[in-house]
Amino acid sequence: MQYGWPLSWDIIHHVHIAEVYAQYGFTLTDPLISLQNGPQKIGYVPLFHLFIAAIGYITQIDYFQIGRCLQPLIAACIVLSVSYVGYKLYGLTAGVSAGFLILSSNLVNRIVLPIPENIALIIFPIAVYFFYISIKRNTYKYSLISGIMLIIMILIHQSAAFLLFLTITSFIIVKFALNRDMYIFKGYIAWILPIICATAIASIVILILDPSTLHNILQNGIGAVTGYKDSISYSYNQPLNLIHYVWQLGIIALLSTFIGLVALYKLDLPKTTKDKAVLLIVWIVAMFIFSKINWFGLNMISYRVLIYILLPLSILGGFGLYQVYNWGKQKEILSLPIGHLILGIIFLFASINGALITSNPKIATFGAQTELGTIIIAPPSASEIDLANWFSKNGDKNKKVVISNYYSGMFLVADTGQPLSRYNRVLVGKINQSSFINENIGYLVYDKRLKFSSSNQTYRTEPGGLVYFSKDIHMIIPNYAKIVYENNDFIVCKVQSVNLKT
């Protein structure tokens, strides 16, 4: 809560979507952001944004402040979720240890972000555990509950839901290979039954209300129609080496997991204890292999999968620390039981590590990498706040803004409700009068920080909606625009009603 803005650039986008739902109701397209061929698809499943909008409606608190308040609550709930599953599997000491192992990891900086994925991460371990106990107790009840949790996750974060599906499916395959018990497939069918029923009901409703949409989905896929997409695939590979895995997951968590694996192999433990470990090992291996999907020629952000490895790793590591505690509780150093001493040191280190990571100012700074360098995109800079303030006081909400920095533009539309167009050709004067009128563009905004050196190229467009210029912006402003505001980083030009290029 020490930072003035919620962490990450993503929350700016999510706040904007929540504001759209609050003002316009549920919609698949964004009425405030347009592309050249029409409104931009929202592209996110809605539950998280509806949740923020509901809190804002009830409390009348600013949506950005809601994001700030959610940060410690989400992180605490993820830790408690992992601790709860560790406790149910291996007891209180293992459960508490699992929670501290989460804090010992460098991925703490990820779980504090107020984003949909982290809400899904709270549900993930519990959904896996419920499915496991449904198999162990030969009952369908917990499979159905876990299946309902899968539906909720689909409505919060598609990638997390897919990884839950991958985890449980992998466990079923391994479990059948080990035991040759067909009953587990009955539990699996019970698990996917809720999503089958939900899909059938949704299809019937769409067929009744809008048959053309259902036909479009069947022809082109739900992603093409709704814009919904996963958040872990990317246009280029971002593979990680093993050193990066060790650094991010944390040496203590990895060492504790290794101790747990050795104890499972060496000690004469009950069969049920080892069965629980099979679940965790399959979970870890499935997530690790998926994080290396670039081996199979597919593009994916490997870093995003590390947190899904950390969850089961911490639970198995908690079991390892529980074995250390059992070994050392009868041995003493300076009249202190070794087991208690080791746990105390690890818990202290984990707490300090978590506090240092969350208090480091770098955790609040986020950048976008392009071939031309890195641009800071969050938190909003003083110039971005000044830009938003100017539009709040002077902007015509009936006219659209075209901006050379889409990240700054998203903050502008989220903070002020000023409509945004992504028709970037306007910025370089490549537009005719009819297109200009159709787009209803009223303002051009240039980010002076986006510049590059070139003798034969005036501008260059980079992924993410960034337009770089090689010349002084003042020299290339189109003749149909006039400067009406300027600060350290931005130039705002108002479009004139005459002198349009034909």
N, C-alpha and C positions, 0 to 999 in steps of 0.2 A: 504493500500500500504506500510505499515511500515515493513512488514515481507518479507524476501528475497525469500520465496517460496510461491506459491499459497496454500490456506488453504485446508486441508483434504488430505487423501491418495488417495481418489477416483480420484482426478484430475490427479494424476500421471498415473493411468490406462487410463483415457480418453485422455490424451496427447499422450500416446503410440498408442492408436487406431487411433487418428488423423494422426499421423506420418505414420502408416501403410497405411491408405487411400491415403495419399499424395504420398507415394512411390510406392504402388502396385495397386492403384485404389480400387474401392468398392469390398469387399470380405466378405464372411461370416465366414471364418476361418483365424486365425492369423498365418502368415507365420513365425513369429519369436518366437512363443511359442508353444511347442509341448507336447503332452501327450504320453503315451506309445503306444497308438493305432492310433496316427496321430496328425495333427495340432489341437490346441485348438480352439473351436468356440469362436468368439468374444463376443457373448452374449448380445450385446447392439444394440438398434436401432440407425441408423446412423446420424441423422440430426445434432445433437450437434457437433459431431466429424468432420463432413464435414464443418460445420460453422467455427470451429477453424482452420482447414486445409486451408480454403479459405482465412481467415484473414491472416494466416501466409504466404500464397502464395503472397497475394497482398502487405503486409507490410514488409515481410522478417523479422518479429519479431519472436524471440524464442517462442515456444508454451507455455512454462512455464510462460513466461512474459505475454503472452496473457491471461492466466488464472488469473494472478494477476490483470491485468487491468480490467478484467470482474467483479471482486468481488464487487467493489462499484457500478458499473453500474447495475448489476443484482439486488442487494439489493434495490437501488433507484427505479428501475422499478417495483419491487414487491409492494413497498410502494405506488408508483404513481398509479398502477393498482387498488389497493384496494381503494385508495382515489378517483379515478375517478368513480368507481362504487358507492361508498358512496355518492359522489356528485350528480350523476345522479338519485339516489334513493331518497335522503333526503336533498339535497342542499349542498352549499359550506361549511358551518360550520361543518356539519356532515361528509363530505368527508375529510376535513382537519383533523378533530378529529380522523377519522378511521386510517389515515396514522400514526398519532402520537401514537395511541394505539398499532400499530404493533411494534413501537420502544420501547414501555413500557414493552414489553414481553421479557422474557429470551430466546425466540426462535430467537432473532436477530442473535445469533451465528450460526443459521442454514441458514438464508436467505443470508448471505454474502458468502456462499460457491459457488465456480464456477463449479457447477455440472448441468447436464441436467434437473434434477427435478426442480431447481429454475428457469430455463428458462420457463418450463411448467407452473410454478406457476404465472408467469406474464400473461399468456394467460387465465388461469383458471377463475378468477373472471369475466373477460370481456366476456368469452364464456357463462357463466351462465347468466350474465345480458342480453346479446343479445337474448338468448333463452326466457328469461322472457318478454322482450318487444315485441317479436314476438307474444307471447300468448296474451298480453294485447292489442296489436294493430291489432290483427287478420290479420297478414301478414306473408307470408312464407319467405320473404327476409332475415330477421334476423335469423330465424331458420337455413336456408341454410348456412349463414355466420358462425354461431356457430358450425354447423356440419363440416364445412371446418376446423375450429379451432381444433375440435376434431381429425381430420386426422393429422394435424400438431403435435398435442400433442402425438399421437400414434407414430409418427416418432421421437419424442424427448425423451419421457419417458412413458413407458407403464402403470406404476402404477398410475401416475397422470391422464392419459387418462381414466383408469378404474374408478377412483374416480369421475371424471367429469361425466361419464356415470351413476354412482350410484347416484350422486346428482340430476341430471336432471330427471332420472327415478323416484326417490323417490318423487320429487316435482310434477311430472305428476300424480302419484298415489294419493297423498294427495289432489292435486287440483281437481281431478275428484271426489274424495270422498266428498269434500266440496261443489262443484258446480254442479256436474252431467252434465258437459258440454262436449259433445263428440268432439267439435271442437279442444280441446287441443290435442287430439290424432292425428289430422291432422298435427298440428304443430310439434308433436313428430316424426311423419313419415317423415316430411320434414327435421327434424334435422338429422335423421339417414340415409336419402337418400344419402348424399355425401359419407358416409363410405361404403354403399352397392355398389354404383357405382364404387368407388375406388377399392373395393375388387374384383368386377367382371372384371374390366379392368386388374388389376394385375394378376388375374387367367388366363385370355386369353393370356396375354403376356408370362407368364410362360409356359402355354400349348404349345404355338408356339415355344418358344426358348428351353425349356427343359421339356418335358412331364413327365419324370421320377421324377423330383423334385415335380411337382404338385401331382403326385400319392403318393409320399412319405409323403407329407404334409397331404393329405387326410387320409392316413393310420396311421400316427404316431403323427400328430399335428404339428403346425407351430413351437412351442417351441423346439420340439425334432429335427427338421430339421435345423432350423436357430440358435438355441442356445439362442434366445431371451427369457428373463425371467423378472419377476417383481422384484422389489427391496425391497418389504415390507414383503414378506413371508420369513420364516426362519425355520431352522431345529428344533428349540425349542422355546417355548413360552417366550416372554419378556413382560409380562403384567405390567401395571402401576397402582399404587393406586391413589385415588382421590387427595391426597396431592400433588403428582407429577404433576397432571394436573393443579392444582391451581398455583404451583410454576412456571411451564413452561409458561403457558398462561398469567400469571400476574394478580395480584389482581385488578389493576386499570381497565384492560380490562373486567374482570369478573364483577366488581362492576358497571361499565358503562353499560354493557349489562343488568344487573339486573334492573338498573334504566330505561333503554329503555323498558324492558318488563312490568314493573309497569306502565309506561306512556301509553303503548298500552292498558293496561287493565283498567286503571283509567280514562284517559282523553277521551274526546269526539273528537276523531280524525277522519279524512276522511277515508272512506272505502279503498281507494287506498293505503293509508299509512299502513293500517293493512294488506292489500294483499301483499305488499312488505315484510312485516315482516314475513309472512307465508313462503316465499321463504327462508329467512335467517334462520328461526327456523328449517325448514326441512333440510336445508343444515347442520346446526350444529348437529342436532340429528342424521342424517344419518352418518356423519363422526364419531361422538362419538360412536355410536353402532358398526361401523366397527372397531374402535380402540379397542373395547372389543370383538372382534370376537373369542378370546380365550375362551369365555363363551360357544361357540359352538364346542369346541374341535379342532379348527384350529390354526396353528402356524403363528404368525405375529409379526413384530416389531412395537409395539403400538406407540413408540415415533415418528416414522416417519409420523404418521397420525396427530399428534398434530398441525402441521402447517396448515393442511387443515381445522381444527377446528378454528384456529386463524383468518383466512381470513374472514368468515362471522361473527364471534364473534366481530371483530373489527368494521365492518360496522354497526352492530346492536348497539355496544357500542358507535359508533360515533353518532348514532341517539339519544342514551341516553344522551350524553353530549350536544347535540343540545337542548334537552328539559331542561337540567340544565341551559344552557345559556339563553334560553327564560324566564325561571323562574327568573333568577337572574339579567337580564340586567336592570330592573327597580329599583332594590334594590341596596343600596350603603353601603360600609364600607370605612370610611375615604375619602369620595368623589369619590371612585372607584366603578364602577358597579360590583356586586358580580359575575355575569355571566362571565364577562371578566376576573376577578381575578381568578376564578376557572379554566377556560380554560388555562390561562397563566401559572398557577402553574403546571397543568397536562402536558402541552406541554414542560415546562422546565424540569420536572422530566423525561419525556420520552426521551428527547434529551440527558440528562445526562446519563440515563440508557443505551441508545444505544451507546454513546461514551465510557462508562466504559467497556461495554461488548466487543466491537470491539478492544479496546486498551489493554485489558487484555492478557498478553502473553500466558495464558492457552488456549486461543481460537485457537492458532496455533499448539497445540500439540494433536495428535491423537494416540490412542492405540488400540491394539487387545487383547481381553480377552480370555484366555484359562484356562483349569483346573490347569495349572502349573503357572499361573500368568499373568501379563499384559506386553506386549512388545510394545514399542513406534514404530509406523510405519510411522509417518509424524510429522514434516517435515524431510527431509533426514538429517541424522546425519553427523558429520564431517568424520566419518569412512566410511559411505556409499558414500559420495562424493569422498573421496580418492580412494575407490574401483572402482568407475566409471571412475575416471581419469586414474587409472592404466590400465583398460581395453581399454579405448580410445586410449592409447599410445601403449599398448602391446598385446591387445587381437586379436585373429584370428577370424574374422567374419564368417569364414566358419565352425567353431566349436561351439558346444552348451555348455552352462553352466548349471550345476545342482547346486542348492543352497539350503541350509537348511532353509532359511528364504525367502519365496516367496514374501513377501512385499518388502524386499530389492532387490530381483531379478527383480520385476516389475520396480523399479526405475532404476536399471541397464540397462534393455532393453530399457526403455523409454529415458534414457539420452545418451546411447551409440549405440543403435541398435544391441547390442550383442545378438545373439539367445539364447533362454532359453529352457531347457527341464525340465519337472516336473517328471522325472523318478527317484524318491528319493531313490530307492533301491541301486543306484550306490554309494550313500554316505556311506553306511555301508558294501560295498563289496559284496552285494548279487546280482551278475549279471554275466552272462557267456559271453564269447568272442563274440559270434554271435550277442547277443543283444547289446553289446557295439558298435560293428561296425555299426549295423543298426541305432542306435540312433545318431551316429556321435558326441559323447560327447568328448569335449576337456578339460574341466575345472570342477573341483569340488570346491565349495566355502562353507565354514563352518562359521556359526555365533557363536562366542564364548559366546555370551550372553545367548544362548538357552541351559541351563543346568538344570538338576534336580538331586535329590539324590535318589539312588537306589542301592541295593547290588546285585540284581539278574536281572536287566534289563539294557542293554547297551544304547538303544535308545528308543525314544517314539515319534510317529507321532501324531500331533494335527491338528484339522481342520484349514483350511486356508493355508495349505502348510508349516507348521512349523515342523521341526525335532529337538527334544531335545536329548542331550547326557548326560549320567551320568559320563563319564570319560573325562579326558583331551583329546581334539581333536587330539593332536599330537600322542597319543597312539593308535588311532583307524583309522588313515588314511589308506585306502587300499594300498596294495603293488604295485598297478598299477598307483599310483599317487605320484607326487613329489611337495613339497612346493616351489612356485616361488614368492610369495608375502604374507606379513602379516602386519596388522596394529592392532590398539587397539581392534577391534571387529571381524575382519574377517581373515580367512586363505584361500588363493587361492592355489589350487593344480593343476598342469598340468598333464594330463593323458599321460602316457608313451606308446609307441608303442609295448612294450614287457612286459612280466611278467603278462599278463592278466590271470585271473582265468578261468579255464575251467570247 
